[in-house]
Amino acid sequence: MFDVYVVDLEHPRDQLGRARMRLAADSLSELELAVRVGRTACLDLLEGSGALDVARAHVVSPPAYPNTNQLIKLATRLGAPFDDMTKFWIQNQMDGSLTEHNPTVSELAELHRELNSATAGVSEALARLSAIAHGKSSSLPALKLALEFFAGLRDSDWLHPPMPFEVRDGLGITWRHSILRRTDSVTREAGRYSVVISGERVLFLRTRKISTTTESFEGELGVDTSRLVIEYFHSGQFPAERDAMLPATGAAA
């Protein structure tokens, strides 16, 4: 078992100038988990103390391409009283040993991106969905489908999340894929994608990055539509294209 300690912001130093510690977490079963908790606690200290706000005021960081490494680098080099906020201590309950950890800028930046980008995406998407639900064109079937779609996303999907928008008698969901990725042995092409649910109609739209033409596929709203939309998000293929591949895939197997 492992306990995690961080600097005490209320009383950061004792009379001899040594860092005062407070317990951040106790009785963690794995060292790897304790390290992650310690790094997260360091970020919380930097946020709570205002160090990250200072850095945000001086680092050019567009929302679409946040310069997280520079942000963390500046926040961790502000000097006193922020010096000790980028270290933590892990105590092994078995032998009582206490080890100091000093996470690097890269480690803190990677964790900051993971924790903040995903949660920011969730917050924005749900805020937009709430606004649509209160609008005059809100549609319960479309809203239920959107909730099922967002609930089916993986953690990594929220780093560059799809966003809902309002349409007549329903809503749409749009997203971009800026990289090529192998998904189910199929290359997902970079481009702009969206799904529009209006009344009983579902429209899949796709504009590939190398094309100026927008392709479309139309279907009817049904109990299976949310699954089809999630598959479309991950594969970039229209439902008919995925269906066409199934017999060939089965034969190859």
Rosetta silent file (secondary structure, phi, psi, omega in degrees, C-alpha in Angstrom):
SEQUENCE: MFDVYVVDLEHPRDQLGRARMRLAADSLSELELAVRVGRTACLDLLEGSGALDVARAHVVSPPAYPNTNQLIKLATRLGAPFDDMTKFWIQNQMDGSLTEHNPTVSELAELHRELNSATAGVSEALARLSAIAHGKSSSLPALKLALEFFAGLRDSDWLHPPMPFEVRDGLGITWRHSILRRTDSVTREAGRYSVVISGERVLFLRTRKISTTTESFEGELGVDTSRLVIEYFHSGQFPAERDAMLPATGAAA
SCORE:     score description
SCORE:     0.000 S_00000001
   1 L     0.000  148.536 -176.001    0.000    0.000    0.000 S_00000001
   2 E  -132.238  141.680  173.561    1.143    3.537   -0.767 S_00000001
   3 E  -110.694  145.476 -178.555    0.348    6.986    0.632 S_00000001
   4 E  -116.998  132.132  178.970    0.772   10.179   -1.407 S_00000001
   5 E  -122.625  145.655  174.234    1.812   13.519    0.057 S_00000001
   6 E  -131.104  172.233  179.939    1.999   16.983   -1.509 S_00000001
   7 E   -67.678  143.409  178.261    3.068   20.386   -0.210 S_00000001
   8 L   -85.101  109.627 -176.907    0.639   22.062    2.184 S_00000001
   9 L   -63.932  -30.156 -178.953   -0.407   25.318    0.512 S_00000001
  10 L   -70.994  -34.820 -179.886   -1.654   26.778    3.790 S_00000001
  11 L  -138.570   72.935 -171.330    1.708   26.245    5.489 S_00000001
  12 L   -66.030  -26.000 -177.195    4.214   25.507    2.703 S_00000001
  13 E  -135.718  146.670  173.912    7.378   25.877    4.811 S_00000001
  14 L   -90.365 -174.148 -176.126    8.376   25.301    8.406 S_00000001
  15 L   -64.804  -22.965  179.290   10.682   27.550   10.446 S_00000001
  16 L   -92.462    3.931  178.670   13.731   25.828    8.971 S_00000001
  17 L    84.189    9.606 -179.973   12.530   26.413    5.414 S_00000001
  18 L   -86.710  149.759 -179.209   11.582   22.794    4.800 S_00000001
  19 E   -68.034  132.871  173.457    8.489   21.882    2.796 S_00000001
  20 L   -90.435  138.145 -177.173    5.453   20.962    4.874 S_00000001
  21 E  -109.986  154.704  170.266    3.468   18.038    3.526 S_00000001
  22 E  -133.350  154.316 -178.378   -0.173   17.057    3.666 S_00000001
  23 E   -75.047  125.089  177.392   -1.785   13.736    2.815 S_00000001
  24 E   -97.662  -34.816  178.989   -3.307   13.683   -0.681 S_00000001
  25 E  -161.223  148.207  179.918   -4.313   10.001   -0.794 S_00000001
  26 E  -132.553  158.374  174.674   -3.718    6.936    1.329 S_00000001
  27 E    56.436   43.111  174.422   -3.668    3.163    1.045 S_00000001
  28 E   -79.921  138.655 -170.166   -3.374    3.049   -2.746 S_00000001
  29 L   -76.999  -27.084 -174.513   -2.817   -0.503   -3.934 S_00000001
  30 L  -127.361  145.911  178.802   -0.332    0.144   -6.765 S_00000001
  31 H   -64.295  -39.305 -179.869    2.721    2.367   -7.146 S_00000001
  32 H   -60.132  -41.000  177.977    1.660    3.360  -10.681 S_00000001
  33 H   -65.942  -40.119  179.341   -1.670    4.607   -9.348 S_00000001
  34 H   -62.788  -39.203  178.294    0.098    6.524   -6.580 S_00000001
  35 H   -64.069  -43.408  179.365    2.344    8.246   -9.142 S_00000001
  36 H   -64.214  -42.028  178.236   -0.669    9.286  -11.218 S_00000001
  37 H   -62.032  -40.439  178.769   -2.461   10.590   -8.130 S_00000001
  38 H   -63.657  -44.471  178.762    0.660   12.551   -7.188 S_00000001
  39 H   -64.210  -41.140  178.258    0.978   14.138  -10.621 S_00000001
  40 H   -62.651  -39.714  178.451   -2.723   15.001  -10.630 S_00000001
  41 H   -63.908  -36.776  176.659   -2.345   16.596   -7.198 S_00000001
  42 H   -61.626  -44.290  178.070    0.535   18.722   -8.526 S_00000001
  43 H   -62.836  -39.744  178.160   -1.696   20.003  -11.333 S_00000001
  44 H   -61.782  -39.207  178.613   -4.442   20.745   -8.807 S_00000001
  45 H   -65.935  -43.292  179.444   -1.960   22.781   -6.750 S_00000001
  46 H   -63.911  -36.546  178.580   -0.792   24.732   -9.795 S_00000001
  47 H   -71.883  -48.359 -176.305   -4.415   25.431  -10.729 S_00000001
  48 H   -66.833  -28.829 -178.431   -5.563   26.291   -7.226 S_00000001
  49 L   -84.227  -11.075 -178.793   -2.620   28.579   -6.522 S_00000001
  50 L    92.857    0.019 -178.645   -3.140   30.592   -9.700 S_00000001
  51 H   -62.192  -41.099  179.623    0.125   29.497  -11.326 S_00000001
  52 H   -69.644  -33.206  176.441   -1.655   28.177  -14.413 S_00000001
  53 H   -64.875  -39.870  175.954   -3.705   31.377  -14.682 S_00000001
  54 H   -60.371  -45.342 -178.887   -0.467   33.380  -14.686 S_00000001
  55 H   -64.763  -40.407 -179.402    0.892   31.138  -17.436 S_00000001
  56 H   -61.892  -29.920 -179.123   -2.318   31.378  -19.493 S_00000001
  57 L   -72.475  -15.917 -173.464   -1.978   35.163  -19.497 S_00000001
  58 L  -124.456   -2.065  179.653    1.433   34.959  -21.147 S_00000001
  59 L  -109.927  124.398  176.117    1.362   31.863  -23.368 S_00000001
  60 L   -71.717  115.758 -173.174   -0.179   32.093  -26.836 S_00000001
  61 L  -146.104   87.504  178.410   -2.447   29.075  -26.874 S_00000001
  62 L   -58.914  142.683 -178.173   -5.310   28.877  -29.415 S_00000001
  63 L   -55.466  -36.712 -177.762   -8.209   26.724  -28.125 S_00000001
  64 L   -73.106  -27.223 -178.804   -7.935   24.332  -31.088 S_00000001
  65 L  -133.873   71.142 -176.020   -4.195   23.815  -30.589 S_00000001
  66 L   -62.961  131.765 -179.434   -3.408   24.386  -26.904 S_00000001
  67 L   -88.914   69.775 -170.803    0.289   24.930  -26.217 S_00000001
  68 H   -66.294  -37.724 -179.260    0.194   22.837  -23.064 S_00000001
  69 H   -60.482  -45.467  178.759    3.924   22.205  -22.783 S_00000001
  70 H   -65.874  -36.122  179.077    4.719   25.935  -22.738 S_00000001
  71 H   -61.310  -49.494 -179.467    1.870   26.522  -20.299 S_00000001
  72 H   -67.700  -39.398 -178.935    3.203   23.973  -17.813 S_00000001
  73 H   -59.245  -45.916 -179.618    6.809   25.065  -18.354 S_00000001
  74 H   -67.944  -42.783 -177.929    6.027   28.669  -17.411 S_00000001
  75 H   -62.462  -31.120 -177.726    3.786   27.690  -14.488 S_00000001
  76 L   -90.688    0.960 -179.613    6.518   25.498  -13.000 S_00000001
  77 L  -120.761   25.769 -179.134    9.230   28.147  -13.334 S_00000001
  78 L   -83.578   -8.741 -178.837    7.590   31.021  -11.499 S_00000001
  79 L    78.588 -162.563 -179.389    9.721   30.509   -8.399 S_00000001
  80 L   -63.025  140.445    5.690    8.445   30.990   -4.857 S_00000001
  81 L   -95.595   21.290 -173.452    5.816   30.250   -3.690 S_00000001
  82 L   -94.581   -4.878 -173.027    5.182   27.815   -6.540 S_00000001
  83 H   -54.270  -47.504 -172.312    8.448   25.851   -6.374 S_00000001
  84 H   -80.965   -4.329 -176.543    7.221   22.955   -4.253 S_00000001
  85 H   -75.853  -10.749 -179.220    3.958   22.470   -6.130 S_00000001
  86 H  -104.866   27.980  174.618    5.679   20.375   -8.783 S_00000001
  87 L  -140.054  154.980  175.311    6.824   17.659   -6.413 S_00000001
  88 E  -147.528  167.569 -177.067    5.139   14.971   -4.366 S_00000001
  89 E  -127.241  140.085  177.004    6.147   12.196   -2.017 S_00000001
  90 E  -118.056  126.451  178.345    5.123    8.532   -1.927 S_00000001
  91 E  -108.270  127.618  176.914    5.405    6.533    1.273 S_00000001
  92 E   -83.961  117.545 -177.615    5.525    2.745    1.163 S_00000001
  93 L   -66.456  -22.889 -178.086    3.443    1.442    4.059 S_00000001
  94 L   -66.806  -46.647 -176.113    5.417   -1.811    4.102 S_00000001
  95 L  -119.160   -1.270  177.783    8.771   -0.307    5.091 S_00000001
  96 L    78.478    2.154 -178.019    7.894    3.331    5.804 S_00000001
  97 L   -67.684  141.347 -178.976   10.244    4.646    3.093 S_00000001
  98 E  -118.591  120.906 -176.089    9.395    8.085    1.696 S_00000001
  99 E  -116.525  129.834  177.806   10.412    8.878   -1.890 S_00000001
 100 E   -84.951  137.191  178.088   10.317   12.317   -3.484 S_00000001
 101 E  -120.972  135.977  177.923    9.023   12.551   -7.058 S_00000001
 102 L  -124.926   88.953 -177.970    9.605   15.483   -9.407 S_00000001
 103 L   -61.507  145.391  179.786    7.440   15.041  -12.524 S_00000001
 104 L   -78.114  166.948  176.358    8.793   16.531  -15.737 S_00000001
 105 H   -58.827  -43.265 -178.697    7.096   19.243  -17.761 S_00000001
 106 H   -62.457  -41.947 -179.665    6.207   16.666  -20.430 S_00000001
 107 H   -64.865  -43.844  178.880    4.609   14.325  -17.894 S_00000001
 108 H   -68.834  -37.543  179.865    2.499   17.087  -16.359 S_00000001
 109 H   -65.933  -42.120  179.223    1.568   18.495  -19.777 S_00000001
 110 H   -62.730  -43.675  179.075    0.435   15.097  -21.046 S_00000001
 111 H   -67.522  -38.498  178.298   -1.709   14.538  -17.965 S_00000001
 112 H   -61.255  -43.132  177.962   -3.103   18.089  -18.174 S_00000001
 113 H   -62.305  -44.247 -178.311   -4.187   17.491  -21.788 S_00000001
 114 H   -62.589  -45.056 -175.447   -5.789   14.191  -20.857 S_00000001
 115 H   -75.722  -38.975 -171.307   -7.695   15.569  -17.874 S_00000001
 116 H   -92.823  -39.358 -178.141   -8.748   18.949  -19.221 S_00000001
 117 H   -64.555  -43.713 -178.631   -9.317   18.503  -22.935 S_00000001
 118 H   -65.777  -47.028 -178.289  -11.679   15.573  -22.454 S_00000001
 119 H   -67.645  -34.159  176.805  -13.688   17.164  -19.658 S_00000001
 120 H   -64.850  -38.571  178.127  -13.887   20.459  -21.530 S_00000001
 121 H   -64.223  -43.403  177.188  -15.272   18.588  -24.529 S_00000001
 122 H   -60.336  -46.484 -178.094  -17.915   16.876  -22.406 S_00000001
 123 H   -60.404  -46.469 -177.427  -18.908   20.185  -20.830 S_00000001
 124 H   -67.702  -43.275 -178.553  -19.256   22.030  -24.134 S_00000001
 125 H   -62.575  -44.676 -178.673  -21.140   19.235  -25.900 S_00000001
 126 H   -70.607  -32.423  176.526  -23.651   18.816  -23.071 S_00000001
 127 H   -64.883  -42.373  178.236  -24.115   22.578  -22.738 S_00000001
 128 H   -66.179  -40.449 -179.881  -24.982   22.806  -26.432 S_00000001
 129 H   -64.650  -37.682  177.304  -27.294   19.807  -26.162 S_00000001
 130 H   -63.817  -41.488  178.560  -29.060   21.425  -23.209 S_00000001
 131 H   -63.794  -39.190  178.343  -29.572   24.628  -25.204 S_00000001
 132 H   -64.841  -41.211 -179.212  -31.021   22.611  -28.087 S_00000001
 133 H   -61.596  -29.353  179.644  -33.375   20.789  -25.695 S_00000001
 134 L   -89.548   -2.576 -177.890  -34.739   24.162  -24.561 S_00000001
 135 L   -81.977  170.425 -177.598  -35.157   25.409  -28.132 S_00000001
 136 L   -73.501  -22.704 -176.658  -38.308   25.554  -30.224 S_00000001
 137 L   -98.316   14.066 -176.135  -37.101   22.870  -32.636 S_00000001
 138 L   -65.133  144.121 -179.507  -36.262   20.286  -29.981 S_00000001
 139 L  -133.137  123.442 -177.186  -37.237   16.703  -30.744 S_00000001
 140 H   -60.489  -45.911  178.046  -37.272   14.014  -28.054 S_00000001
 141 H   -59.005  -40.397  179.638  -36.260   11.135  -30.400 S_00000001
 142 H   -67.382  -40.595  178.712  -33.343   13.190  -31.735 S_00000001
 143 H   -64.976  -41.236  178.506  -32.265   14.202  -28.222 S_00000001
 144 H   -63.516  -40.539  177.936  -32.422   10.597  -27.011 S_00000001
 145 H   -63.125  -42.494  179.899  -30.308    9.490  -29.960 S_00000001
 146 H   -62.796  -41.356  178.471  -27.749   12.200  -29.232 S_00000001
 147 H   -63.466  -41.442  177.666  -27.534   11.147  -25.579 S_00000001
 148 H   -64.554  -38.967  178.866  -27.022    7.511  -26.595 S_00000001
 149 H   -63.563  -50.735 -178.212  -24.352    8.582  -29.079 S_00000001
 150 H   -64.822  -35.208  178.528  -22.410   10.679  -26.579 S_00000001
 151 H   -66.942  -24.689 -178.384  -22.711    7.953  -23.928 S_00000001
 152 L   -87.849   -1.023 -179.571  -21.161    5.501  -26.396 S_00000001
 153 L   -74.903  149.352  174.931  -18.007    7.544  -27.023 S_00000001
 154 L   -81.562  164.458  179.873  -14.654    6.351  -25.745 S_00000001
 155 H   -57.184  -41.933 -177.143  -12.549    8.470  -23.395 S_00000001
 156 H   -67.653  -24.791 -179.597  -10.127    9.347  -26.206 S_00000001
 157 H   -65.431  -26.640 -176.611  -12.993   10.566  -28.430 S_00000001
 158 H   -77.962   -7.635  176.833  -13.616   13.474  -26.062 S_00000001
 159 H   -69.957  -31.365  174.611  -10.180   14.947  -26.756 S_00000001
 160 L  -134.158   73.650 -164.770  -11.546   16.161  -30.117 S_00000001
 161 L   -77.089  151.096  168.763  -15.269   15.810  -29.469 S_00000001
 162 L   -70.845  152.001 -176.762  -18.209   15.919  -31.869 S_00000001
 163 E  -126.305  136.065  177.773  -20.554   18.835  -31.271 S_00000001
 164 E   -81.497  154.339  174.100  -24.364   19.025  -31.585 S_00000001
 165 E  -144.745  159.663 -173.754  -26.181   21.813  -33.408 S_00000001
 166 E   -88.911  138.868  171.137  -29.838   22.704  -33.869 S_00000001
 167 E  -134.685  170.750 -179.868  -31.880   22.005  -37.010 S_00000001
 168 L   -64.894  128.439  178.859  -35.600   22.140  -37.733 S_00000001
 169 L    58.446   34.484  179.024  -37.461   19.353  -35.897 S_00000001
 170 E   168.135 -146.185  179.851  -34.260   17.826  -34.588 S_00000001
 171 E  -158.315  167.781  175.150  -30.530   18.275  -34.291 S_00000001
 172 E  -126.954  162.483  175.289  -27.229   17.534  -35.939 S_00000001
 173 E  -132.804  128.556 -177.333  -23.846   16.330  -34.720 S_00000001
 174 E  -127.403  153.085  178.378  -20.652   17.362  -36.476 S_00000001
 175 E  -159.607  167.026  175.531  -16.967   16.503  -36.102 S_00000001
 176 E  -122.775  145.034  168.023  -13.622   16.515  -37.884 S_00000001
 177 E  -117.641  114.421 -175.781  -11.052   13.798  -38.304 S_00000001
 178 L   -97.164   -2.718  179.852   -7.695   15.408  -39.028 S_00000001
 179 L  -132.311  161.686  173.723   -5.631   12.222  -39.175 S_00000001
 180 L   -87.773  140.440 -179.345   -5.802    8.837  -40.841 S_00000001
 181 E  -145.322  142.549  176.263   -6.456    5.943  -38.508 S_00000001
 182 E   -83.861  120.939  179.370   -6.912    2.228  -38.937 S_00000001
 183 E  -132.866  117.634 -178.457  -10.297    1.174  -37.609 S_00000001
 184 L    53.787   41.751  178.203  -11.570   -2.384  -38.068 S_00000001
 185 L    65.440   19.727  178.545   -8.983   -2.873  -40.845 S_00000001
 186 E  -124.616  137.559  178.376  -10.394    0.114  -42.737 S_00000001
 187 E   -79.686  120.439  176.327   -8.627    3.440  -43.277 S_00000001
 188 E   -86.758  122.634 -174.715  -10.709    6.288  -41.909 S_00000001
 189 L   -82.913  145.139  175.743  -10.150    9.302  -44.106 S_00000001
 190 L   -68.090  145.901  179.485   -9.479   12.775  -42.771 S_00000001
 191 E   160.258 -165.755  179.805  -12.281   15.251  -43.381 S_00000001
 192 E  -111.201  134.696 -175.707  -15.489   16.770  -42.044 S_00000001
 193 E  -131.644  152.206  173.513  -18.386   14.577  -40.985 S_00000001
 194 E  -159.789  160.784  174.513  -21.887   15.127  -39.651 S_00000001
 195 E  -131.733  133.724 -179.999  -25.203   13.438  -38.966 S_00000001
 196 E  -120.282  125.545  176.642  -28.543   15.279  -39.102 S_00000001
 197 E  -112.559  115.463 -179.105  -31.693   13.918  -37.442 S_00000001
 198 E  -137.024  115.555 -175.416  -34.856   15.717  -38.498 S_00000001
 199 L    63.975 -125.396  178.319  -38.246   14.163  -37.916 S_00000001
 200 L   -99.693   10.927 -173.728  -37.964   10.501  -38.956 S_00000001
 201 E  -106.385  138.325  176.400  -35.071   11.196  -41.323 S_00000001
 202 E  -124.065  123.816 -177.372  -31.361   10.607  -40.651 S_00000001
 203 E  -118.138  122.542  175.754  -28.813   12.116  -43.015 S_00000001
 204 E   -97.860  129.201 -178.166  -25.131   11.138  -42.975 S_00000001
 205 E  -124.891  145.943 -178.329  -22.788   13.710  -44.559 S_00000001
 206 E  -150.534  128.892  172.343  -19.087   13.488  -45.399 S_00000001
 207 E  -123.594  106.238 -177.923  -16.577   15.840  -47.029 S_00000001
 208 E   -69.130  153.951 -174.886  -13.206   14.175  -47.391 S_00000001
 209 L   -62.334  -34.384 -177.143  -10.135   16.303  -46.876 S_00000001
 210 L   -88.442    5.383 -175.112   -8.899   15.810  -50.429 S_00000001
 211 L  -126.719  153.468  173.308  -12.321   16.583  -51.925 S_00000001
 212 L  -104.573    1.417 -178.861  -14.596   19.599  -52.286 S_00000001
 213 L   -96.257  135.049  177.160  -17.636   17.368  -52.832 S_00000001
 214 E   -97.510  121.445  178.037  -19.959   16.489  -49.963 S_00000001
 215 E   -92.533  155.787 -178.631  -21.260   12.923  -50.050 S_00000001
 216 E  -144.368  156.969  175.559  -24.463   11.898  -48.316 S_00000001
 217 E  -144.730  131.813 -175.953  -26.426    8.845  -47.251 S_00000001
 218 E  -114.231  140.847  177.079  -30.018    8.923  -46.023 S_00000001
 219 E  -143.106 -178.824  178.852  -31.808    6.540  -43.697 S_00000001
 220 E  -105.240  144.857  179.339  -34.800    6.298  -41.380 S_00000001
 221 L   -68.402  127.538 -179.395  -34.687    6.892  -37.639 S_00000001
 222 L  -148.525 -176.858 -176.837  -34.902    3.592  -35.781 S_00000001
 223 L   -67.207  -21.300 -176.670  -33.865    1.748  -32.642 S_00000001
 224 L   -96.890    0.004 -171.883  -30.489    0.913  -34.196 S_00000001
 225 H   -63.763  -39.767 -178.384  -29.645    4.422  -35.403 S_00000001
 226 H   -61.566  -37.794  176.810  -27.477    5.440  -32.437 S_00000001
 227 H   -64.840  -41.382  179.372  -25.248    2.404  -33.015 S_00000001
 228 H   -63.389  -38.236  179.709  -24.946    3.277  -36.707 S_00000001
 229 H   -67.569  -41.472  177.840  -23.971    6.850  -35.845 S_00000001
 230 H   -63.313  -42.555  177.668  -21.296    5.670  -33.397 S_00000001
 231 H   -62.994  -38.934  178.276  -19.917    3.260  -36.022 S_00000001
 232 H   -64.242  -40.429  178.817  -19.915    6.098  -38.550 S_00000001
 233 H   -61.030  -42.226 -175.527  -18.011    8.302  -36.125 S_00000001
 234 H   -82.333  -30.274 -174.656  -15.297    5.702  -35.622 S_00000001
 235 H  -102.291  -27.432 -174.606  -15.022    4.338  -39.166 S_00000001
 236 L    76.872    7.970 -179.061  -15.964    7.264  -41.426 S_00000001
 237 L  -104.443  139.887  173.147  -18.018    4.833  -43.514 S_00000001
 238 L   -64.570  153.690  178.958  -21.685    5.192  -44.378 S_00000001
 239 H   -53.150  -40.460 -179.527  -23.870    2.327  -43.055 S_00000001
 240 H   -64.782  -35.361  178.673  -24.337    0.971  -46.589 S_00000001
 241 H   -67.840  -40.413  177.713  -20.561    0.897  -47.113 S_00000001
 242 H   -67.156  -41.062  178.831  -20.027   -1.054  -43.909 S_00000001
 243 H   -62.460  -37.942 -178.807  -22.820   -3.470  -44.798 S_00000001
 244 H   -65.031  -26.147 -178.228  -21.269   -4.047  -48.227 S_00000001
 245 H   -84.173  -20.099 -173.853  -18.012   -5.126  -46.598 S_00000001
 246 H   -59.880  -48.270  179.159  -19.522   -7.663  -44.212 S_00000001
 247 H   -60.478  -41.360 -179.490  -19.920  -10.613  -46.662 S_00000001
 248 H   -64.433  -39.541  178.628  -16.391  -10.087  -48.003 S_00000001
 249 H   -65.118  -41.077  178.753  -15.004   -9.970  -44.490 S_00000001
 250 H   -65.027  -38.718 -179.989  -16.846  -13.151  -43.593 S_00000001
 251 H   -67.107  -37.776 -178.950  -15.581  -14.912  -46.704 S_00000001
 252 H   -66.523  -32.888  179.507  -12.026  -13.841  -45.971 S_00000001
 253 L   -69.550    0.000    0.000  -12.309  -15.287  -42.485 S_00000001
